Amino acid sequence: MMLNNYDLSPIIKKIQAADSIILSTHKQCDGDGLGAALGLYHALKKINKKVRVMLVDEPADKYHFFFKKKDLDIFESPHEPIEQTDLTLIFDTNDRRLIEPLYSQLEEKCSEILFVDHHPVLKEGPLPPDGSFIDVRAASTGELSYFIIKGLDIELDKKIARCLYASIAFDTQIFKYVKNLPNSMLIAADLLKHEAAPEDIHQNLFASYSKNKLHFLGAVLGSVEYFNNDQISILIIPKSVADKFQLSGDDTRDVIDMLMNVKTVEVAAFLRETDKNSYKLSLRSKGRLPILNIAESFGGGGHLYAAGASIQGNVTEIKSDIVKVFNSHIEDDIKSNS
């Protein structure tokens, strides 16, 4: 039995009323937002909507297995101009800053822009437009895209199923994080009626390392630092190291998840240098200690137990601040449970 408690009818009605639609997701997109947008794209093509997928920047190579170049436009590359459009739906974020500079263009050309997301709305930051659909119970935005397609009464097919399955498998890490709801698995079961090779999707998303990445991991994992009886782990990667192995930000993104595999670790931080004194911060928690507020304090966002931010400053001072905040969280947790 499908447990769908989402009222997506307002979004569905907007889609039905629109003649032209743009679908997008955040910059440096991941499998969730990209798969959700492309799944809906293929569905809307089946009912003859004028629809296009417009991304801020080029997706990472590992996602190329579930789309063709003709399926999407890249704003930062040569592309057809954005025409007057009735509706834009943006998946997997509710922060317009993560769609710039595309978002400003969309504001000029689109009658309405709405977010479809499962991240908490930031306490400090731009609010999503009225009419956006945001529900943190969803384990992925692919899940929400699936229910939109079902609400539009569009039949699934192989193209739609592959995109949605990739979205859900990516954000749940092959059903490791399903938010205690059966939706992800029940949807997957339905999608697998049309997708005959889920192992191929798993392989592309999680087991497609280059030789350079393996060498990179060997070079950096020995630099992990531990604090507070090994409950805290922190890894800092200088830009020169990633450049040496010719790796993009997406190639290094999953390192934070490896830090969480240590049995004693409760919270982890991964700092990847993007420029001098500029860092991409990723934070993770095993679920005992919320870390979203930490990310927000650095001007970022995300989920309650998986979040991040872009920060600037002296990395030694940043690391010290993170350790202090993590220690404070652990102390508060001990007091509340004593």
N, C-alpha and C positions, 0 to 999 in steps of 0.2 A: 504493500500500500504506500503510495507516494505521499510524503509528509510535506505538502506545499502550503505554508502559511503566509506566503508573500502576496500582497495585493499589487500586482503589476498591471492591473487593468488601465490605470491612467496612462502609463507608458505605451501600452498596446494601442490604446485609442489614438494617441499622438502619432504613432507609426501608421495606423490605418488612414489617418487624415492627411498625412504628408505625401506629396508627390515626389519630392527629392530629399534624400537623406545622406548624411555623412556619418561614418562610424570611425572612432579613434580610441586611443589609449595614451598612457603617459609616455614620456620620452624614455629612451633606453628600455623599451617595452620587454615584458617577460611573456612566458607561455600563456599565462592566465588571460590578461587583457587582450593579447593578440588573438588567441583562440576564440575568445568570446565574441570579439568584433567580427572575425572572419566567418564564424559559424552563422551569425545573424546575417552577414553579407550574402552568403550563399542561399540562405533561406529567403531573403527579400528579393533576390534575383528571380526566384521561382514564382513570385507573384507579380513580377514585372515592375517592381519599384525602381526608380532611378536612384541607385545607391553606389557609393564609393567608400573605400577605406583609405583614410588619410592619416599617416603617421608623422610624428615630428622628425624622427631619424630612422636610419636603416636598422632592421631587426638583426640580431646576432645570427650567425650562420646555422646554429643548431636548430633554429626554428624553420628553416627553409623547406623541410620535408613536408610541411602541411600547407604550403601555399605556392602559387606561381607569381612571378613578378607582375604580371598583368592584373593580379588581384588587388594590388594596393599602389598608392602614390606616396612618395616621401617628400615632405615639405622642404627639407633642407637639400634636396636634389632637384634637378629639372623636372617639372611636373605641369600638368594641365592646370590652368588658372582655376581658382575656386569661384564657382558661379553662385548666384543667389540660390540659397538652399532653404528648404522649409524647416528641417530639423537636423540637429547633430546630437548623437549619443556618444558619450565618452565613458569607456569601461575602465574599471580597476583603479580609479582614483577619484577623489572629489575636490582636489586642490588644483585650481586652474593654473597655478604657477608651474606645474609639472607638464603642461602642454604648451607652454610658450617656446618659441614665438608664434606657433600655430594658433593658439587660442585667440590672440588679438585679431588675426585675420578672420577667424570664424565669427567673432563678434560683429565684424563689419558685414559679413556676407550671409549669416544665418538668422532666420527669424527667431529660432529658439534653440538653446543649448542646454542639454540635461545630462547629468551624471548617472550612471548605473554602477553601483559600487558596494563593497562589503567592508570598507575601512571606516573606523570612527571619524566623524567630522572633527576637525582640529578645534581645540578650545581657543587657540590664538591663530588666526589665519583667515583666508577668504572663505566665505560661506558659499556652498553650492547653490545654484539658482533654484527657486521654488519649482516644485514639480519633479525634481531629481528623485531617483529611487536609491536609497542607501539602507542596507540591512546587514548588520554585523553578524547575524546568525549564519549567513551563507558562507560556505567553505571556499567558494571561488566565484568569480563573476561568470564563468562558464555555466555554472548552475543557474544563474539568473537569466542568461541568454537562452538557455534551454527552455525555461518556463515562458519566456517571451514568445519563442517560436511555437511552443505548444498552444499558447493563448491566441496566436494568430492562425491556428489550425493549419499550419504548414507541415507537410509530411517530411520526416527525416530522410536523408539519403547519405551516401558514403562520404561526400565532401563535408556536409554539415557535421556528421558524426565524428569524423576525424578531428576537425577543429575543436569541437566541444570536449571531446575526450582528452585531447592534448591539454586544453585549458584546465580541466578538472584534475587530471593526473599530475600536472605541474604544480598547482597550488596546494594540493593535498599531499604532495610528495608520494604519489601512488598510494593514496588513501591512508596515509599515516596520520594526517591531521584533518579530521572530518567534523570537528566541533560537536561531537556527540549526537549528530543527526544522521539518519539513514539516507538522506537525499543524494549525497555524492555517489554512493554505491548503487542505489536504485536507478539513478540516471545513467550511470555507467552501464548497467545491465541492459537498459533500453538502447543505448548507443551501440553496444556491441552486437546488436542485431544487424547493424549496417557496417560496422568496422571489423574487418576480419583479422587484422594484425595489430592488436594492442601491444604485443611485445616489441614491435618495430617502433611504436611511439615511445615506450619506456626507454628503449635503447637510445633513441635520438635525444631524448630529454635529459637522461641521467647517466648514460654510459657511452658517451661519444668524445672522450678526452683525446686531445692531440698529444703527441709525444712531448711537445714543449710544455704542456700543462702538467704532465706527470713529473717532468724534471723540475718545474716550478714548485710543485707541492713538496717535493723532496728537499728543495732549498729553503722553503719558508716555514714548514711546520715545526721544525726544531727551534724556531724563535718564539714560540708561544710562551707567554708569561702567565703564571698562576698566582692568585692572591686568596687570602682568607681561607686557609685550609683547603685550597684547590677548588673552592666553590665558584671562583671567578677566573675566567680566562680572557686574555687580551692578545691580539696579534696585530702588529703594525707592518704594513708593506710599503716601502718607499717606491716611488714611481720608477726609479731606475731598475728595480728588480722586475716589475711587470714588463717594462720596456725590453729588458734583456731577453726575456723569453717570448717577446712579441705577443703579449696577451692583452685582450680588451677588458673592459670593466666586467662584461658579462662572463668572461672566462674565469674571473676570480670571485664572482659573486657568491658561489656556493661554499667557499672556504669557511664561512661562519658556521655553516651547518656541521662541518667536520669537527669544529671545536666543541660542539654540543654533544658529540659522541662519547666524550670522556665522562665516566660514571659519576664522578664527584661534582662536576660542573653544573651549577644552577643558572648562571648568567654568563654571557660572552659578548665581547665587543671586537669588531674587526674594523681597522682603520686602513683604508687604501688611499695613498697619496695620489692626487690627480694633478696637482701643480705645486709650486713652492708654497708651503704652509697652508695648503688646501687639501681637505680629506673628505672621502666618502665614508661615513660611519654607518655600520650595520650592527644592530643589537638583537640578541636573542635571549629568551628565557624558556626554561623547561615547563613553566606554568605556575610555579609557586610565587614568583615575584613579577608583577607587571612592570614593563619597561617603556610603554608608550609615552608616559609623562616625561621620561628622560629624553627621548627623541624630540618631543615637543619643546623641551627646554633649550634644545640646540636648533630650533627652527624647523624640525622635521616632522615626521608622522609615521603612520603605519597601523599595525595591529597591536592589541594589548600585549602580546608576547613576542612579536616580531616587528621591528621598526627600524628606522634609520634617519639620517640627516646628512646634509652637506655642511661642513664646518671649516672654519679657518682659525689658524693660530699656531702656537708652539705645540708640537705633538707631545712633548714631555708633560706640559701643563694640562693638555687635554686628557692624556692618559691618567694623570693624577686625579683630575676632576671626576672622571668616570669611575675610578676605583673607589673614591670617597662616596659617590652616590650609590654605587652598588653595595658597599659596606653598610651604608645607612639603611638601605632596603632590607638587607639581611638581618640587621639588628632589630628593625621594626617588626620583621616577621617573627623573630625569636620572642620578642616581648608579647606580641599578640597571641602567641601560642603557648605561653608559659603560665 
